[in-house]
Amino acid sequence: STRKESSAASDVYKRQLSVPATWAIAAFTATTVMTLVAAWAPAVSVRKLPPIAALSASATTERGSVRSNRAGWIVGTILTGIGAAGLTAAALLHDLLIALAAGVVAAIGLIILVPLLVRVISPLVARILAPMGTTAKLAGDNLVRTARRSGTVVLSIALGGSLVIAMLTAISSGAQTSIAELDSKYPVDAVVTTVDGSPLSEAQIERVRGLQHATGVTPVSGVRLDAEQNSQSQVDYLVALPDSMADRTVEHLNDDVMLLSPSRFEDTLDLREGESVEVVRPDGSALTLRVYPDPIAEGASVQTDSGASTAVVSSSALNRFDQAAKPVQLWLDMEGNNATRLAEELHELVKTDPSLTFGGTVQTRALYEQVTTFMTAFVLAMMALTVVISAVGLASVIALSVTERSREIALLRALGVQRRGVQGMVVIEAVALALIGAMLSIVIGIPLGIAAVFSAVASDSISVIIAIPWTGIAILVLAALLIGVIAATGPALRAARTAPAQALARVE
């Protein structure tokens, strides 16, 4: 039997690690097609270029470039607008498929539009850099001069960064929305009780109060009923709502009301809201109470060995059953993202005292936290890969720019500019390009993430909480600075090491 179970577990493990061949083929096909598309447009433009234009600075080429820019602005704006409208419609209709299709259209539009935007943004950046000194001014002037070529590398940073920011926004917003839904449906974060439903001892109560991540521990008195005599309501325990929690979304609770778990009320009980039922007291006498479903009763229900169900009443109603009722449950509160830590503490508590058990939403919230942490770490790993790819692309652009400006750099060195000044000029240029990409990432990524969250939500009844990933944004900006510095290091050192006379002679 043990070998069979081990074999079955091994099979499941293998299935979890398997990669579907369909996705692998699709990834290979998509990569091949995109590579061919990326190479086709430059090849076509070179093929159409007249030989005389290739040998001289032809005005015809300039006119063609202007016409291409106009077409790019028009096509890019239209496609981006269609994509944005589609994302808005997907958010309103809660349709994730529409969002995916609209995202593809918007991405195509941005691929056309972002390099053109770089040409518009570069002069603005140059104006900002101009008052910062000669080195910064020269870097800004070169940004304007090479804006056409730099647009491609800025595009790669912007698209990669926007995908990261969009995913972080969606993850943060989705997690906060899910937790808020749990809080609205289950006001009690965690419930500790005994396995057999017996009253809790003072020592057990003190151990629970000693939990580090439980910000509030409220003893809840209760009384056990005779399940056979209460077959209509199927209630085994009555617990009194603590006075400190009287404002927790309980609408109908008074001395003649009993609150039941909404799931049991809808699935297993043949009762209507407000219907009167007889509840048999321990001494055999009956008491009539009106029943209502309420989330707080759901939170108070803990799975025990006896499979007992719990109902919530007011303190005075419980006194009518048993004036000497003792604490049978402890309701725990927590703050912040401490569900995982609290769940670990509760598991250790149960190991130490097997007579105790716990329930509530703490384990579900802990699962949300763990999934959110894993996905965030995965996205940040993607960001690290984006940093490497972007740094390589930006380094190539900066290196080409330094090579083309070797005469200019030689003249600057001859006029007395120190090596540090030349290095600073190259670094400022690279960092500025990386930061432009990062800013575009934020502007594109946050709305995209918000649209994805609304598209994934299946109902208008769920209130979506928008959570901006400020930590992720800060990491992205720091990553952009790192990209700029790394990309500029090699070209800057090479530019500073070249002697002025050698550079002038090589250019001549």
Buried (B, 14 or more C-beta within 10 A) or exposed (E): EEEEEEEEEEEEEEEEEEEEEEEEEEEEEEEEEEEEEEEEEEEEEEEEBEEEBEEEEBEEBEEBEEEEBEEBBEBBBBBBEBBBEBBBBBBEEBBBEBBBBBBEBBBBBBBBBBBBBBBEBBBEBBEEBBEEBEBBBBBBBBBBBBBBBBBBBBBBBBBBBBBBBBBBBBBBBBBBBBBBBBBEBBBBBBBBBBBEBEBBBEEBBEBBEEBEBBBEBBBBBBBBBEBEBBEBBBBBBBBBBBEEBEEBEBEBBEEBBBBBBBEBBEEEBEBEEEBEBEBBBEEEEEBEBBBBBBBBBBBBBBEBEEEBBBBBBBBEBBBBBBEEBEBBBBBBBBEEBBBBBBBEBBEEBBEEBEEBBBBBBBBBBBBBBEBBBEBBEEBBEBBEEBBEEBBBBBBEBBBEBBEBBBBBBBBBBEEEBEBEBBBBBBBBBBBBBBBBBBBBBBEBBBBBBBBBBBBBBEEEEBEBBBBBBEEBBEBBBEBBBBBBBBBBBBBBEBBBEBEBEEBBEEEE
